[in-house]
Amino acid sequence: MNVHAPRPDRSPEAVAARKKAVDQARAANMRQGYTGDPVLEEANSRYVAGDITSDEMRQELLARFKRA
């Protein structure tokens, strides 16, 4: 993690915007047959709350599939 990277905005407006984006992405995925992934949903929750950036979330999710 880059300690010099700016942290996500935690204002109510920013949280609402991230929640809307996550909800729209989930709806689009469900139309494609997505049934739910607890790890993704947990990461989405932390992203919406502003605990992690979108880049950090992406890195975490991609790391699940890297071969050792």
C-alpha positions in Angstrom: 0.0 0.0 0.0 1.3 3.5 -0.9 1.2 5.5 2.3 1.4 8.7 0.2 -1.7 7.9 -1.9 -4.7 10.1 -1.1 -7.4 8.4 0.9 -11.0 8.2 -0.3 -13.4 11.0 0.5 -15.7 9.8 3.3 -18.3 12.6 3.0 -21.9 11.4 2.8 -22.0 12.5 -0.8 -18.9 10.5 -1.8 -20.1 7.4 0.1 -23.5 7.7 -1.7 -21.8 8.0 -5.1 -19.6 4.9 -4.4 -22.7 3.0 -3.2 -24.6 3.9 -6.3 -21.7 2.8 -8.6 -21.4 -0.5 -6.7 -25.1 -1.1 -6.9 -25.2 -0.4 -10.6 -22.2 -2.7 -11.3 -23.8 -5.5 -9.2 -27.1 -5.1 -11.1 -25.3 -5.3 -14.4 -23.4 -8.4 -13.3 -26.7 -10.0 -12.0 -28.2 -9.5 -15.5 -25.2 -11.5 -16.7 -25.8 -14.3 -14.2 -23.7 -13.2 -11.2 -24.9 -15.0 -8.1 -22.7 -13.4 -5.4 -19.2 -13.7 -4.0 -18.8 -13.0 -0.3 -15.2 -11.8 -0.8 -16.2 -9.3 -3.5 -19.2 -8.1 -1.4 -16.9 -7.5 1.6 -14.5 -5.6 -0.6 -17.4 -3.6 -2.0 -18.5 -2.7 1.5 -15.0 -1.4 2.5 -14.8 0.5 -0.8 -18.1 2.2 -0.3 -17.2 3.1 3.3 -14.0 4.7 2.0 -11.7 2.2 3.9 -9.9 1.3 0.6 -9.5 2.9 -2.8 -10.8 1.3 -6.0 -7.1 0.5 -6.9 -6.6 -1.3 -3.6 -9.8 -3.2 -4.0 -8.8 -4.3 -7.5 -5.3 -5.4 -6.3 -6.9 -7.4 -3.5 -9.3 -9.2 -5.8 -6.7 -9.9 -8.5 -4.3 -11.3 -5.8 -6.9 -14.1 -5.1 -6.3 -15.5 -8.5 -2.5 -15.2 -8.8 -0.6 -18.5 -8.9 2.1 -19.0 -6.3 
